[in-house]
Amino acid sequence: MSPQTYESTLFLALRRMRAPLITLILIFAISVVGLTLVPGVDGEGHPTRMDFFHAFYFISYTATTIGFGEIPYAFSESQRLWVIFCIYLSVIGWAYSIGALLALLQDQNFRSAVRLQRFQQAIRHLREPFYLVCGYGETGQLICRSLDQIGLRAVVLEIEDNKASQLDLHGHSVDIPQLAADARQPEILKLAGLTHPYCQGVIALTNDDSANLAIAITARLLAPKLPALCRAEAVEIANNMASFGTRHIINPFDKFGRYLALALHAPAAYHLLEWLTGVPGAVVKPHRDPPRGRWVLCGYGHFGKVMVSMLEQEGLPMTIIDHAPPAESGERWIQGDGASAAALLKANIQDAAGVVACTHDDINNLAIVVTARELNPKLFVVLRQNLQANQALFDAFESDFTVVPSQIVARECLAILTTPLLAPFLDEIKQRGEVWASTLLDQLTERFGWEAPAVWSACVNATQAPALLRQLSCDGLRIPLGDLLLDPQDRSHELECRVLYLVRADDSTVMLPHRHTPVQAGDRLLLAGNSAARGALELTLHNENTLDYVLSGREIPGGWIWEQLAKRHGWWRRAGGDFIAADVKANSDRTR
Amino acid sequence: MNLEKVIFGFFIVLAATLNFGFFIGDLDNPIHHDVYELFAAIVVNLIATVLKFGDRTHIGAIHLSTSLVADLQLITAALVWGYSVHVAGVGMTPEITTKVVSLSGGALFANVVSVVILIAETIMQRR
């Protein structure tokens, strides 16, 4: 769709309806004039002619097939002759105009113009923060669903018509405006709200790296302050994006490569990381750690390259099977098809420690690992899954690691968007060493179980913690962190959550802050726990009465009148206020 | 020469001339104002309006608005006529005739503006 079609669809419709409308006007005019000219007779048999008023009335109801009969007098034969002509004329006129109108409504150009205009309107009327998601493939769908669940709005651009229209079938809680258009065009991105004041970020997830690059450049130039999250599978494209300052480049293979490297040299840190970044509610199974032996790698594409460099860094030997090994291939290269037993045997699969199937064909990958497991049942298997649709097959085969790029990208995007503190915390984990990580993992899993927890950020500012901010500013109290995390239902219990990381307003950080650590204005917290605790903490941070109860155990009367009464404590006590006091208590119970 | 331009100009000028033909004569004398001429003026004006649909230029917009004004005035004139003769039953008295004719006079002015725009547009083209 070119930018020229943004004009109002009204003009298009009017221009197309010109001929049918003129036809209708002419038919009406001819019929009416004819009827006033044809001689008729009145009630007493005198010759008369119909006037314009009655002629127009008669033709109007005849042409619209309502048909009230012959008025004001019964028609003469010559009038009837003329009316026969008029009836057929008007039928032809309507058939032609309605046909033209329907043809216009069916017209592809017209419909896309209407769709575009609706989309434009929907964007213009957005008054909530939203994210611009480019590409509604598997990753895009995952992201949109998750954004919808956490109550954030999204706008979707997708180049394929049928994928874009799937969006309406997916049943999100709010409407997600979508447009089937090419996001590489800056005009389209602007139209979709790139420069909209409420746009919070651009997420480029198309399966075409160069399109993602184009989106990144457009976002950088047209909306330099917006964070852009871009998927890139090729290293060159990722470097290109980085060169002009794209803040978040997500390479699913690189990400997985790092995970696997971490799993190889620091299993506890890896488990902790997996537990923290898992989809909330999913059980993270502690699986066997990848062995340090010789690896066999099938397929040397983007993913293969990342895996090779990762294994090289870890100092592990490997054998690579590919259809077309490079010209200066050494002895670790084998030409052939990884799915054939011959090639695998040639690669000495029997005494290999692990196998990585990383071609871009799911069935091929499955064939490789099934054959490899038959030859060597103890193999550690890393399997790449390209399409979500093949989930059932991959579930049936129990691999040690299944790499699903779309899930990795979606998880990473959501972590960046919703819990920006998680990334620095995870970096910290990697540096603290194995013993520290395994102690923390034991503590956390003992308390919360192996189910992946809800991980969220809270910020002591006016929007996220108005009540706490007021307390901090007016009383100058020292509020220990542990007190905040008491249950607002019953403060003798603690909430099922833990603060993992604290960033002060001056960017100094505290790892795993102690419960006596004081809270200050501008603090940002990273918490992990169950989602009920999240809701309860939110209440504490927003509601002053709840906060006061949590901190002091006092029940504050709710409502202005009760507050005023409470201030005049002495007054109502003297005025027989025990009655009112009971009422105040009841009222505050109700408000809680 | 462009056939579309011929038809366009024809209807605009015809709308103005028919309107003028109806308007000319004593203001309050119904004999000077023929009902068929009013009807023809309305029909031709409506066609001229539809012909102006869909032009996105500024001049096209002004063209369309003058036509809409003329339509409005002429249809109102016809309504006044029909109401007084058939509903109120007073017939074409001098007062009613004056009302009808002066309404059509307003439409005539809008039509003249339309013709002026047409001429201005033609001169701008210089071809």
Chai-1 contact restraints between the chains, C-beta under 6 A:
chainA,res_idxA,chainB,res_idxB,connection_type,confidence,min_distance_angstrom,max_distance_angstrom,comment,restraint_id
A,F11,B,G54,contact,1.0,0.0,6.0,A-B,restraint_1
A,F11,B,R56,contact,1.0,0.0,6.0,A-B,restraint_2
A,L14,B,F53,contact,1.0,0.0,6.0,A-B,restraint_3
A,L14,B,G54,contact,1.0,0.0,6.0,A-B,restraint_4
A,R15,B,G54,contact,1.0,0.0,6.0,A-B,restraint_5
A,R18,B,V50,contact,1.0,0.0,6.0,A-B,restraint_6
A,R18,B,F53,contact,1.0,0.0,6.0,A-B,restraint_7
A,L21,B,V50,contact,1.0,0.0,6.0,A-B,restraint_8
A,I22,B,I47,contact,1.0,0.0,6.0,A-B,restraint_9
A,I22,B,V50,contact,1.0,0.0,6.0,A-B,restraint_10
A,I25,B,L46,contact,1.0,0.0,6.0,A-B,restraint_11
A,I25,B,I47,contact,1.0,0.0,6.0,A-B,restraint_12
A,A29,B,V43,contact,1.0,0.0,6.0,A-B,restraint_13
A,F52,B,V35,contact,1.0,0.0,6.0,A-B,restraint_14
A,F53,B,G82,contact,1.0,0.0,6.0,A-B,restraint_15
A,F53,B,H86,contact,1.0,0.0,6.0,A-B,restraint_16
